[in-house]
Amino acid sequence: MIQKKLRVGITLTSVFLLFFLLVVLEAAPVKIKVKLDNASIKATKAIAGRTLVRVPLNTILDGEREGDWYRVQYQGASGYIHSMNVEEVTGAAAGGGAPGMTTKTQPEIVAEISVRMNESTKKISREKKYDEAIDSLWPLVAKAFTIIDKRKEKELATEIFYWMGVAHASKGDSMSALKEFKSMYEVDYNYAKMIVRLNPDPRIVTLTDQADKEFRGLITEYSIEITTDPKEAKITINGEEIGLSPEIYRTTSPEVIIEIAKEGYKTIKDEFFITHTPFEKNYPLERAGRDFDIKSNPIGARVFMDGKDMNAVTNCVLPVVAFGKHTVRIIKQNYSEWEREVDIPIGEGTFSLSVSLTPISYKFIHKWGSPASQIFKNATGVAVDNENNVYIANEGARKIQRITSDWKFDNNWGEGGKEAKIIKSPGGIAIDNQGNIFVTDVKNNCVFKFDKNGKYKIKWGALGQQNHQFTTPTGIATDSKGNVYVVDSGNNRVKKYGSGAKLLRIWGRRGAGDGEFYLPTAVAVNSKDEVFVLDRNRVQKFTNEGRFLAKWGKVGTSDGAFKSPQGMFIDKDDFVYIADSGNNRILKFDENGKQITKWGSSGTGQGQMMNPISITVDARGYVYIVEKDNNRVQLFGV
């Protein structure tokens, strides 16, 4: 307790001692030497104040410092002398002035001031050297107050203050200009009013008028009303928070620094000078960004932006994301990481981004059929319509089996399978956007078309090598315009048909070169209507007119390699799925041939495969695989 009291006592003593030293040091007497002849000792601390007495050059005085002034006594007069007229001296220097110095006459002082003032006005008006002019003019103030002729003294001092004000205003320092103009009025009001009428510059007119009103007490404080669009923005003036807009602020100083802040908008910092009162200032706020709506399929993915975890999962809205480019990364387990640079344009409203995530891990969900089952017989193809109904082509009693979107057999479709009995040995199967179903028949060497209810509509083709003929047609696909592409495997070509089975294009011939085929097995079309053909152990990519674009693949068991692949499908996001029949697996690629994932192994168990021959993906992302040797269809999901 005693120690605590001692500490408190010591602390209070220290504070008192510091205060005492500051006061004593400020008021401590010092020796000062007068730098200008006839320097004025004023009755008050005012440059334009009443002169009590004048002091010769080099006079040594005892003074007490009070801000920019020294309190002195000379020849019985007690008053104030400005620091610009004197300098503090110590030691031998206090003994007297330097020898050889001469005192200038009054005409010489007036002439010197006039010459230097003319030089300074030239720097202001012509050379725009405002700082040099101010440095040159400031010492002239003290010289002007050494002039004995009171009228001349006031006129010169008034002009000096005026030109210093003009220089400050010209360089954009309105506050300093206002101070000089007020000093000008303090020295000689009437002469100052005459001077200012000679300068029509609007900036000078405004500032001198403002200084006049302050000098005469017509302005004692400034009022500024601050509004923003939109309202309720936080207002900070000179570092002090004053409230939300709209707000009225009062101050004795016309120089203010205003900061406007509102969530979702760019912060405004404005330094300006109030020229009249009351004053109104409106700030239209500019949005700093916009809400960013991020959706993913599937939902529940974590969102990162510019390397930062946003603590949000899709689907979500990130509030007020800054305009411009951002790196967006979306992560979900069992899906490929999605990362892109996203440019959020300037504008109003919510900016939206929709992302389809790519599965990289598939798990077994369900199966139909088995090696010993009679549900399917020698199944060869699978396709899905826009309503997620699944169609399986096989050689059983029902050549086309239909499974509904809730994974139940539809035994009534196609009149219980009667319409499809004309198919002898189905190969591939495809469905267009209208729900029409196309099936290749490898033994009849033709293509059958059925409507969405399973009713037979038309067939075309026959055995042969002519343009209208086929030899073992296998794969089949449709594009966005309803055109049909058929793999004429035995003739090593692809044929394109329009409505009504009109032949539009044929390309390909036997060979291993680009655009050539050797017993091609499958065809698929992406969202850009580009055509992909599965040819032996490679994938070739073409325009829909048959112009070769790219290829990938090789023989083998490694990633990106195939062994007698039979089936191919392209989903809505343009990912390419290959039924790698000889390796009993599924490979998934992007549209440029980069492998995304793979799954499957040899066997009859769940997730295992034996000779997968056809594959399709519905709009929900479920994968259906036909296994010829296991006599079944397996369903996979993420």
PAMAR-953272 format. One line per field, with one value per residue (C-alpha): x, y, z; residue in one letter; residue number from 1. Coordinates in Angstrom, 1 decimal. Example, Ala and Ser with C-alpha at 12.3 -4.5 7.8 and 13.67 -1.06 7.14 Angstrom:
<recs>
east <- (12.3;13.7) .
north <- (-4.5;-1.1) .
up <- (7.8;7.1) .
res <- (A;S) .
n <- (1;2) .
</recs>
This chain:
<recs>
east <- (0.0;2.8;4.6;1.5;1.1;4.7;4.3;1.2;3.1;6.0;3.8;1.9;5.2;6.6;3.6;3.7;7.5;7.0;4.2;6.4;9.4;7.2;5.8;9.1;11.0;8.3;8.5;12.2;14.0;16.3;18.6;17.3;18.9;16.9;17.5;15.7;16.2;13.3;11.6;8.2;7.3;3.5;1.0;-0.6;0.4;-1.0;1.1;-1.3;-1.4;-0.5;3.3;4.6;8.2;10.7;14.0;17.3;19.1;21.3;19.7;20.0;16.8;15.6;12.5;10.1;8.9;5.1;4.4;5.5;6.1;8.5;7.4;10.0;10.7;12.5;12.8;10.0;7.6;6.4;5.0;5.6;8.0;7.4;9.9;10.5;12.2;14.6;16.9;17.9;21.6;23.9;27.4;29.6;27.0;24.8;27.4;26.5;26.1;28.6;31.0;30.7;26.9;25.2;21.6;19.5;17.7;13.9;13.9;16.3;14.0;11.0;12.9;14.1;10.6;9.2;11.8;11.5;7.7;7.7;10.0;7.6;4.5;6.2;6.9;3.3;1.6;4.0;6.4;3.9;6.7;4.4;6.6;9.6;7.3;6.0;9.6;10.6;7.6;7.4;10.6;9.3;6.5;8.9;10.8;7.5;6.8;10.1;8.9;8.2;5.7;2.6;0.6;3.4;4.0;0.4;0.1;3.2;2.3;-1.2;0.2;2.6;-0.1;-2.3;0.3;1.1;-2.6;-2.7;0.3;-1.2;-4.6;-2.9;-1.1;-4.4;-3.8;-7.0;-6.6;-3.2;-4.6;-7.5;-5.1;-3.0;-6.1;-7.4;-4.0;-4.3;-7.7;-6.2;-3.4;-5.5;-9.1;-9.9;-6.7;-7.2;-10.7;-9.3;-6.6;-8.9;-11.2;-8.3;-8.2;-11.2;-10.0;-13.1;-10.9;-9.4;-12.7;-14.3;-11.5;-11.0;-14.8;-14.7;-11.7;-13.6;-16.6;-14.5;-12.6;-15.8;-17.4;-20.0;-18.8;-17.9;-18.6;-19.3;-22.3;-22.2;-25.1;-23.8;-26.1;-25.5;-27.2;-28.2;-28.7;-27.4;-23.7;-21.3;-19.8;-16.4;-15.1;-11.5;-11.2;-14.4;-17.5;-20.5;-23.4;-25.2;-26.2;-28.0;-26.2;-25.4;-21.9;-20.7;-17.1;-15.0;-12.5;-13.5;-10.9;-12.4;-11.5;-14.7;-14.9;-18.0;-18.4;-21.3;-21.2;-21.3;-20.0;-16.6;-15.3;-15.0;-12.3;-12.7;-10.5;-12.0;-12.4;-15.8;-16.2;-19.5;-22.1;-24.4;-22.8;-24.3;-22.3;-23.9;-22.0;-23.4;-22.0;-20.4;-20.9;-17.7;-19.0;-22.1;-23.6;-22.2;-24.6;-22.7;-24.6;-23.2;-24.5;-24.5;-24.9;-22.9;-19.5;-17.1;-16.3;-12.9;-12.1;-8.7;-7.2;-9.5;-12.1;-15.3;-17.0;-19.8;-21.2;-23.2;-25.7;-24.9;-24.7;-21.5;-22.3;-20.7;-17.8;-15.5;-15.8;-13.0;-11.3;-11.3;-10.0;-13.0;-12.4;-15.2;-14.4;-16.7;-15.7;-15.8;-15.9;-13.1;-12.0;-13.4;-11.2;-11.6;-10.9;-14.2;-14.6;-17.4;-18.5;-19.5;-23.3;-26.3;-28.0;-26.7;-24.0;-24.6;-22.3;-23.5;-21.0;-21.4;-19.0;-17.3;-17.6;-14.3;-15.5;-18.5;-20.2;-22.5;-26.2;-28.3;-28.4;-30.9;-30.3;-27.5;-25.5;-28.3;-31.2;-33.6;-34.4;-31.9;-30.4;-27.2;-27.8;-25.9;-27.0;-28.4;-29.8;-31.7;-34.3;-34.9;-37.1;-34.4;-36.2;-33.7;-33.9;-31.9;-31.5;-31.1;-31.9;-34.5;-38.3;-38.5;-35.9;-36.2;-36.6;-37.8;-37.0;-38.7;-36.9;-37.7;-36.0;-39.0;-39.6;-42.3;-43.9;-46.6;-44.2;-44.3;-47.4;-45.5;-42.6;-44.6;-43.5;-39.8;-40.1;-39.1;-35.5;-33.5;-30.2;-29.9;-26.6;-26.6;-29.5;-30.0;-32.7;-33.2;-34.6;-38.2;-37.9;-37.7;-35.7;-33.2;-31.8;-29.2;-29.8;-26.4;-28.0;-30.6;-28.0;-30.5;-31.7;-35.2;-37.0;-39.7;-41.6;-41.4;-44.3;-42.5;-44.5;-42.5;-42.1;-39.5;-36.4;-33.7;-30.7;-29.7;-26.6;-23.9;-21.3;-23.3;-24.2;-27.6;-26.3;-24.6;-22.4;-22.8;-24.0;-23.2;-23.0;-25.6;-26.1;-28.1;-27.2;-29.1;-30.8;-32.1;-29.5;-28.6;-25.0;-24.5;-21.3;-21.1;-18.5;-18.0;-17.5;-15.2;-17.2;-19.7;-22.9;-25.0;-28.7;-31.3;-35.0;-36.8;-33.6;-32.1;-28.4;-26.4;-22.7;-20.4;-16.8;-14.1;-12.3;-10.2;-6.9;-5.0;-4.6;-6.5;-10.1;-9.7;-11.2;-10.8;-14.0;-15.3;-17.8;-19.4;-20.3;-21.3;-22.0;-21.2;-23.0;-21.3;-22.5;-18.9;-18.8;-16.6;-15.9;-14.5;-12.2;-10.3;-8.1;-8.6;-11.1;-11.3;-13.0;-14.7;-16.9;-20.4;-19.4;-16.7;-13.6;-10.9;-10.1;-8.2;-7.6;-6.4;-5.9;-3.6;-3.7;-2.9;-4.1;-2.6;-4.5;-5.7;-5.2;-7.9;-8.4;-11.1;-13.4;-17.1;-19.2;-19.0;-21.3;-20.9;-22.8;-24.4;-21.1;-19.2;-17.3;-16.6;-17.2;-15.6;-16.7;-13.2;-14.5;-11.3;-10.1;-13.5;-13.6;-15.0;-12.7;-13.9;-12.2;-12.8;-13.5;-9.8;-8.8;-7.6;-8.5;-10.7;-11.3;-11.8;-13.5;-14.3;-12.5;-13.1;-15.8;-19.4;-19.7;-21.2;-19.1;-17.2;-17.7;-17.5;-17.3;-19.0;-20.3;-22.5;-22.8;-25.1;-25.5;-28.8;-29.4;-29.0;-25.5;-26.3;-24.3;-25.8;-23.5;-24.5;-22.4;-22.7;-21.1;-22.8;-26.1;-27.0;-27.2;-25.4;-26.3;-23.6;-23.7;-21.4) .
north <- (0.0;2.4;1.5;2.2;5.7;6.4;5.5;7.8;10.6;10.3;10.3;13.4;15.1;14.2;15.7;18.9;19.2;18.7;21.4;23.8;23.3;23.9;27.1;28.4;27.6;29.3;32.4;32.4;35.7;35.5;38.0;39.1;41.3;43.6;42.6;45.6;49.2;51.0;47.8;48.3;47.5;47.0;47.6;44.2;41.0;42.2;43.1;46.0;47.0;50.4;51.2;52.3;52.9;52.0;50.3;50.8;48.0;45.6;46.7;44.0;43.5;41.2;39.4;36.7;34.4;34.3;32.3;34.4;37.4;38.6;40.7;43.4;46.8;49.7;53.3;53.0;51.3;47.8;45.9;43.2;42.7;40.1;37.2;38.1;41.4;39.8;36.8;35.2;35.6;34.1;34.7;37.2;37.9;39.5;42.2;44.2;44.3;43.3;46.1;47.7;47.4;50.5;51.7;52.3;55.5;55.6;56.2;53.3;51.0;52.1;51.6;48.1;47.0;48.4;46.6;43.3;43.5;44.1;41.1;39.0;40.1;39.1;35.6;35.3;36.7;35.5;32.9;31.0;30.6;31.1;29.7;31.8;34.8;34.1;33.5;36.9;38.8;37.6;39.4;42.6;42.8;43.6;46.1;47.9;48.4;50.2;53.0;56.2;57.6;55.9;56.2;54.7;52.0;50.9;51.0;48.9;46.4;46.1;45.4;42.8;41.0;41.2;39.7;37.0;36.1;36.0;33.7;31.3;31.4;30.7;27.6;26.3;27.2;29.0;28.9;30.7;33.1;34.0;34.6;37.0;38.9;39.3;40.8;43.1;44.4;44.8;47.0;49.4;48.5;51.2;50.9;47.1;47.5;49.7;47.1;44.1;45.9;45.9;42.0;40.4;36.9;35.0;33.1;36.3;38.1;35.2;35.0;38.7;39.1;36.2;37.7;41.1;39.4;37.6;40.8;42.8;40.0;39.1;35.6;34.0;30.4;28.3;26.0;23.2;20.9;17.5;15.3;12.0;9.9;7.4;8.7;7.5;7.5;8.0;11.5;12.2;15.8;16.6;13.2;13.5;11.4;13.7;11.4;10.0;12.0;14.4;16.3;20.0;20.8;24.0;25.1;28.3;27.2;27.1;24.5;21.0;17.4;15.3;11.6;9.8;6.1;3.7;-0.1;-1.1;2.2;3.8;5.9;9.6;11.8;15.5;18.3;21.7;25.2;26.7;30.0;31.1;30.2;28.4;26.0;22.9;19.9;16.9;13.6;11.1;7.8;5.4;1.7;-0.1;-3.4;-5.5;-8.5;-11.7;-14.6;-17.9;-21.1;-24.6;-27.9;-29.6;-27.2;-27.2;-26.3;-24.0;-20.7;-19.0;-15.7;-14.2;-16.9;-16.2;-18.6;-16.7;-18.8;-19.5;-22.5;-22.6;-21.5;-18.2;-14.4;-12.6;-9.0;-6.1;-7.7;-5.1;-4.5;-6.0;-9.3;-11.9;-15.5;-17.6;-21.2;-23.6;-26.9;-29.9;-33.3;-35.9;-33.2;-31.6;-28.2;-25.3;-22.2;-19.3;-15.6;-13.8;-10.2;-8.4;-5.5;-2.1;-1.9;-2.2;-5.3;-8.7;-10.4;-14.1;-17.1;-20.6;-23.5;-27.1;-29.1;-32.1;-35.4;-37.2;-40.0;-42.2;-44.8;-47.6;-46.9;-49.5;-52.2;-53.8;-57.3;-59.8;-62.5;-65.0;-62.6;-62.6;-58.9;-58.1;-60.2;-59.1;-55.4;-53.1;-49.5;-47.0;-43.5;-41.0;-38.4;-34.8;-36.1;-38.5;-41.6;-44.3;-46.6;-49.8;-51.5;-55.3;-58.5;-59.7;-59.9;-56.1;-54.7;-51.3;-51.3;-48.1;-47.2;-44.1;-41.2;-42.8;-46.0;-48.2;-50.3;-49.0;-52.1;-50.2;-48.0;-48.8;-50.9;-53.3;-53.6;-54.6;-51.6;-52.4;-56.0;-55.0;-54.5;-57.6;-56.9;-53.4;-51.6;-48.0;-45.9;-42.1;-39.6;-36.1;-33.0;-33.9;-37.3;-39.2;-42.5;-43.7;-47.3;-48.8;-52.4;-54.2;-57.1;-55.3;-52.6;-49.8;-47.1;-47.2;-44.1;-44.2;-41.3;-40.5;-42.9;-45.8;-45.8;-46.8;-43.9;-44.7;-46.7;-46.1;-48.0;-51.4;-53.5;-52.1;-49.5;-46.9;-43.6;-44.8;-48.1;-49.4;-52.2;-52.9;-49.5;-49.2;-45.9;-43.2;-39.6;-36.5;-32.8;-29.7;-29.2;-32.7;-34.0;-37.7;-39.0;-42.7;-44.7;-46.9;-49.2;-51.7;-48.9;-46.9;-43.7;-41.4;-40.3;-37.2;-37.1;-34.3;-34.4;-37.1;-39.2;-36.9;-37.6;-34.4;-35.4;-38.4;-38.4;-40.9;-43.8;-46.8;-45.8;-44.6;-40.9;-37.9;-38.2;-41.8;-44.8;-48.5;-50.0;-47.0;-47.9;-44.8;-41.2;-38.3;-34.6;-31.8;-28.6;-26.8;-29.5;-30.8;-34.5;-37.0;-40.4;-43.4;-45.2;-48.2;-46.9;-43.1;-40.3;-38.0;-34.6;-33.0;-30.1;-31.1;-30.9;-33.5;-31.2;-32.8;-30.8;-32.9;-36.4;-38.2;-41.7;-44.7;-48.4;-49.6;-49.8;-46.5;-43.2;-41.9;-45.3;-47.7;-51.3;-51.9;-49.1;-49.5;-46.7;-42.9;-40.1;-36.4;-34.8;-31.3;-29.8;-31.3;-34.0;-37.1;-40.6;-43.6;-47.2;-48.8;-52.3;-54.2;-52.7;-53.0;-49.4;-46.0;-43.0;-39.4;-36.6;-32.9;-31.9;-31.5;-35.0;-34.2;-37.2;-36.2;-39.5;-43.2;-46.1;-49.7;-53.1;-56.6;-58.6;-59.2;-57.3;-53.9;-51.3;-54.0;-54.5;-57.0;-55.6;-52.2;-51.4;-48.3;-45.3;-42.3;-39.5;-37.9;-34.2;-35.0;-36.4;-40.1;-42.4;-45.5;-48.3;-51.3;-54.3;-56.8;-59.8;-59.2;-58.7;-55.7;-51.9;-50.3;-46.9;-44.7;-41.3;-39.1) .
up <- (0.0;0.9;-2.3;-4.3;-2.6;-3.3;-7.0;-7.2;-5.5;-7.7;-10.8;-9.7;-8.9;-12.4;-14.1;-12.1;-12.7;-16.5;-16.6;-14.5;-16.8;-19.9;-18.5;-17.2;-20.5;-22.5;-20.5;-19.6;-20.5;-23.5;-25.2;-28.6;-31.3;-33.5;-37.2;-38.8;-38.3;-36.8;-35.8;-34.1;-30.5;-30.6;-27.8;-28.5;-30.3;-33.7;-36.8;-37.5;-33.8;-32.4;-32.4;-29.1;-30.0;-32.7;-32.0;-34.0;-35.8;-33.7;-30.4;-27.7;-25.7;-22.9;-24.0;-23.0;-25.8;-26.3;-29.4;-32.5;-30.3;-27.6;-24.6;-24.2;-22.5;-24.3;-23.3;-20.7;-23.1;-22.5;-25.5;-28.1;-30.9;-33.6;-34.0;-37.7;-36.5;-34.1;-33.5;-30.2;-29.3;-26.7;-25.3;-27.0;-29.6;-27.0;-26.4;-29.4;-33.2;-35.7;-36.8;-40.2;-40.6;-41.8;-41.3;-44.4;-44.9;-45.2;-49.0;-49.4;-47.4;-49.5;-52.7;-51.6;-50.7;-54.0;-56.1;-54.4;-54.4;-58.2;-58.6;-56.6;-58.4;-61.7;-60.2;-59.4;-62.5;-65.2;-63.9;-61.7;-59.1;-56.1;-53.4;-54.4;-54.4;-50.9;-49.6;-51.1;-49.8;-46.2;-45.0;-46.5;-43.9;-41.1;-43.3;-44.1;-40.4;-40.0;-42.3;-40.2;-42.7;-41.4;-44.6;-46.7;-44.0;-44.2;-48.0;-48.5;-45.8;-47.2;-50.7;-49.4;-47.5;-50.6;-52.9;-50.5;-50.4;-54.2;-54.3;-51.8;-53.6;-56.9;-55.6;-54.1;-50.4;-49.7;-45.9;-46.0;-48.6;-46.3;-43.4;-45.5;-46.8;-43.3;-42.3;-45.3;-44.0;-40.4;-41.7;-43.8;-44.6;-47.0;-49.0;-49.1;-50.5;-53.3;-54.1;-54.4;-56.9;-59.4;-59.6;-61.4;-60.7;-59.3;-56.8;-55.4;-55.4;-53.4;-50.9;-50.3;-49.8;-47.3;-45.5;-45.4;-43.7;-41.2;-40.4;-39.8;-37.8;-40.3;-40.4;-37.1;-38.0;-41.0;-41.6;-44.1;-44.9;-46.3;-48.3;-50.1;-52.6;-51.2;-47.7;-44.3;-45.2;-42.3;-42.2;-40.7;-40.6;-39.6;-38.0;-36.0;-36.8;-36.8;-37.9;-40.9;-44.0;-44.3;-41.6;-40.8;-39.4;-37.9;-37.6;-37.1;-39.7;-43.4;-44.2;-43.7;-44.6;-45.2;-45.4;-46.6;-46.0;-46.7;-47.0;-50.6;-51.9;-52.5;-49.6;-50.5;-49.0;-49.9;-48.8;-49.6;-48.4;-47.5;-49.3;-47.9;-45.3;-45.2;-47.6;-49.2;-50.4;-52.1;-52.7;-55.2;-54.0;-56.4;-55.8;-54.8;-56.1;-56.5;-54.8;-56.3;-56.6;-56.9;-57.7;-58.3;-59.5;-57.1;-54.3;-51.1;-52.5;-50.5;-52.1;-52.1;-53.7;-54.3;-52.1;-49.2;-47.7;-47.9;-45.2;-47.6;-49.5;-52.7;-53.4;-51.8;-52.3;-51.5;-50.6;-52.4;-54.2;-55.8;-59.5;-61.6;-61.9;-59.1;-58.9;-57.8;-56.6;-55.8;-53.9;-53.2;-52.1;-54.9;-57.6;-59.6;-58.2;-60.2;-60.6;-63.0;-63.2;-63.1;-64.2;-62.3;-64.5;-63.2;-62.9;-60.7;-59.4;-58.6;-60.7;-61.1;-61.7;-62.3;-62.2;-63.0;-60.9;-62.5;-60.6;-60.1;-57.9;-58.8;-56.6;-57.5;-56.9;-58.6;-61.3;-63.6;-64.8;-64.1;-65.9;-65.3;-65.7;-68.7;-68.4;-71.1;-73.8;-75.4;-74.5;-76.8;-76.3;-73.8;-74.1;-72.0;-73.0;-71.8;-69.0;-67.7;-68.9;-69.9;-73.0;-73.4;-76.8;-76.6;-78.5;-75.9;-76.4;-75.8;-78.2;-76.5;-72.7;-71.1;-67.5;-66.1;-64.3;-61.0;-62.2;-62.8;-65.8;-68.1;-69.7;-71.5;-73.6;-77.3;-76.9;-74.7;-77.1;-80.2;-82.2;-81.8;-82.8;-86.3;-85.0;-85.6;-83.9;-82.3;-82.2;-81.0;-79.7;-79.6;-78.8;-80.2;-78.5;-79.5;-77.9;-81.2;-80.8;-83.4;-83.4;-85.7;-86.7;-87.4;-89.1;-91.2;-91.9;-91.4;-89.0;-87.3;-86.0;-83.3;-81.8;-78.1;-77.4;-79.1;-82.3;-85.4;-87.9;-90.6;-91.5;-94.0;-95.3;-96.7;-96.9;-99.2;-99.8;-101.7;-100.2;-99.1;-97.8;-94.6;-93.6;-89.9;-88.6;-84.9;-83.1;-83.5;-82.2;-82.8;-82.6;-81.4;-84.8;-85.0;-87.5;-87.1;-87.3;-88.0;-87.7;-90.8;-89.2;-92.0;-94.5;-92.2;-92.5;-90.8;-92.4;-91.5;-92.1;-91.9;-91.4;-93.3;-93.4;-96.1;-96.5;-95.9;-95.6;-95.6;-94.5;-93.7;-95.3;-94.1;-92.6;-89.6;-90.6;-89.4;-90.6;-91.5;-89.6;-89.0;-87.8;-85.8;-83.1;-81.6;-82.3;-79.9;-80.3;-77.9;-77.1;-80.1;-82.4;-82.9;-83.7;-81.8;-83.3;-81.4;-83.8;-82.7;-79.8;-80.3;-80.3;-83.3;-83.2;-86.3;-87.2;-88.0;-91.7;-91.2;-91.0;-88.7;-85.6;-83.1;-81.7;-78.6;-77.2;-77.6;-77.1;-73.6;-70.0;-68.6;-68.2;-71.5;-73.2;-74.5;-75.4;-77.9;-76.7;-77.8;-76.3;-76.0;-74.7;-74.2;-71.3;-71.1;-69.8;-72.8;-70.8;-72.8;-71.3;-72.9;-72.3;-72.4;-73.1;-73.2;-69.9;-68.2;-67.1;-67.8;-68.6;-68.4;-70.3;-71.0;-74.6;-75.3;-74.2;-70.7;-68.4;-65.5;-63.7;-64.2;-62.5;-62.8;-62.8;-64.2;-62.4;-61.7;-58.4;-57.8;-59.6;-61.5;-65.3;-68.0;-71.5;-71.0;-74.4;-74.1;-71.8;-71.2;-68.6;-67.6;-66.8;-63.1;-63.6;-63.2;-65.3;-67.0;-68.3;-70.4;-69.8;-72.6;-70.8;-67.5;-69.2;-67.1;-66.7;-63.8;-62.4;-60.9;-59.1;-57.1) .
res <- (M;I;Q;K;K;L;R;V;G;I;T;L;T;S;V;F;L;L;F;F;L;L;V;V;L;E;A;A;P;V;K;I;K;V;K;L;D;N;A;S;I;K;A;T;K;A;I;A;G;R;T;L;V;R;V;P;L;N;T;I;L;D;G;E;R;E;G;D;W;Y;R;V;Q;Y;Q;G;A;S;G;Y;I;H;S;M;N;V;E;E;V;T;G;A;A;A;G;G;G;A;P;G;M;T;T;K;T;Q;P;E;I;V;A;E;I;S;V;R;M;N;E;S;T;K;K;I;S;R;E;K;K;Y;D;E;A;I;D;S;L;W;P;L;V;A;K;A;F;T;I;I;D;K;R;K;E;K;E;L;A;T;E;I;F;Y;W;M;G;V;A;H;A;S;K;G;D;S;M;S;A;L;K;E;F;K;S;M;Y;E;V;D;Y;N;Y;A;K;M;I;V;R;L;N;P;D;P;R;I;V;T;L;T;D;Q;A;D;K;E;F;R;G;L;I;T;E;Y;S;I;E;I;T;T;D;P;K;E;A;K;I;T;I;N;G;E;E;I;G;L;S;P;E;I;Y;R;T;T;S;P;E;V;I;I;E;I;A;K;E;G;Y;K;T;I;K;D;E;F;F;I;T;H;T;P;F;E;K;N;Y;P;L;E;R;A;G;R;D;F;D;I;K;S;N;P;I;G;A;R;V;F;M;D;G;K;D;M;N;A;V;T;N;C;V;L;P;V;V;A;F;G;K;H;T;V;R;I;I;K;Q;N;Y;S;E;W;E;R;E;V;D;I;P;I;G;E;G;T;F;S;L;S;V;S;L;T;P;I;S;Y;K;F;I;H;K;W;G;S;P;A;S;Q;I;F;K;N;A;T;G;V;A;V;D;N;E;N;N;V;Y;I;A;N;E;G;A;R;K;I;Q;R;I;T;S;D;W;K;F;D;N;N;W;G;E;G;G;K;E;A;K;I;I;K;S;P;G;G;I;A;I;D;N;Q;G;N;I;F;V;T;D;V;K;N;N;C;V;F;K;F;D;K;N;G;K;Y;K;I;K;W;G;A;L;G;Q;Q;N;H;Q;F;T;T;P;T;G;I;A;T;D;S;K;G;N;V;Y;V;V;D;S;G;N;N;R;V;K;K;Y;G;S;G;A;K;L;L;R;I;W;G;R;R;G;A;G;D;G;E;F;Y;L;P;T;A;V;A;V;N;S;K;D;E;V;F;V;L;D;R;N;R;V;Q;K;F;T;N;E;G;R;F;L;A;K;W;G;K;V;G;T;S;D;G;A;F;K;S;P;Q;G;M;F;I;D;K;D;D;F;V;Y;I;A;D;S;G;N;N;R;I;L;K;F;D;E;N;G;K;Q;I;T;K;W;G;S;S;G;T;G;Q;G;Q;M;M;N;P;I;S;I;T;V;D;A;R;G;Y;V;Y;I;V;E;K;D;N;N;R;V;Q;L;F;G;V) .
n <- (1;2;3;4;5;6;7;8;9;10;11;12;13;14;15;16;17;18;19;20;21;22;23;24;25;26;27;28;29;30;31;32;33;34;35;36;37;38;39;40;41;42;43;44;45;46;47;48;49;50;51;52;53;54;55;56;57;58;59;60;61;62;63;64;65;66;67;68;69;70;71;72;73;74;75;76;77;78;79;80;81;82;83;84;85;86;87;88;89;90;91;92;93;94;95;96;97;98;99;100;101;102;103;104;105;106;107;108;109;110;111;112;113;114;115;116;117;118;119;120;121;122;123;124;125;126;127;128;129;130;131;132;133;134;135;136;137;138;139;140;141;142;143;144;145;146;147;148;149;150;151;152;153;154;155;156;157;158;159;160;161;162;163;164;165;166;167;168;169;170;171;172;173;174;175;176;177;178;179;180;181;182;183;184;185;186;187;188;189;190;191;192;193;194;195;196;197;198;199;200;201;202;203;204;205;206;207;208;209;210;211;212;213;214;215;216;217;218;219;220;221;222;223;224;225;226;227;228;229;230;231;232;233;234;235;236;237;238;239;240;241;242;243;244;245;246;247;248;249;250;251;252;253;254;255;256;257;258;259;260;261;262;263;264;265;266;267;268;269;270;271;272;273;274;275;276;277;278;279;280;281;282;283;284;285;286;287;288;289;290;291;292;293;294;295;296;297;298;299;300;301;302;303;304;305;306;307;308;309;310;311;312;313;314;315;316;317;318;319;320;321;322;323;324;325;326;327;328;329;330;331;332;333;334;335;336;337;338;339;340;341;342;343;344;345;346;347;348;349;350;351;352;353;354;355;356;357;358;359;360;361;362;363;364;365;366;367;368;369;370;371;372;373;374;375;376;377;378;379;380;381;382;383;384;385;386;387;388;389;390;391;392;393;394;395;396;397;398;399;400;401;402;403;404;405;406;407;408;409;410;411;412;413;414;415;416;417;418;419;420;421;422;423;424;425;426;427;428;429;430;431;432;433;434;435;436;437;438;439;440;441;442;443;444;445;446;447;448;449;450;451;452;453;454;455;456;457;458;459;460;461;462;463;464;465;466;467;468;469;470;471;472;473;474;475;476;477;478;479;480;481;482;483;484;485;486;487;488;489;490;491;492;493;494;495;496;497;498;499;500;501;502;503;504;505;506;507;508;509;510;511;512;513;514;515;516;517;518;519;520;521;522;523;524;525;526;527;528;529;530;531;532;533;534;535;536;537;538;539;540;541;542;543;544;545;546;547;548;549;550;551;552;553;554;555;556;557;558;559;560;561;562;563;564;565;566;567;568;569;570;571;572;573;574;575;576;577;578;579;580;581;582;583;584;585;586;587;588;589;590;591;592;593;594;595;596;597;598;599;600;601;602;603;604;605;606;607;608;609;610;611;612;613;614;615;616;617;618;619;620;621;622;623;624;625;626;627;628;629;630;631;632;633;634;635;636;637;638) .
</recs>
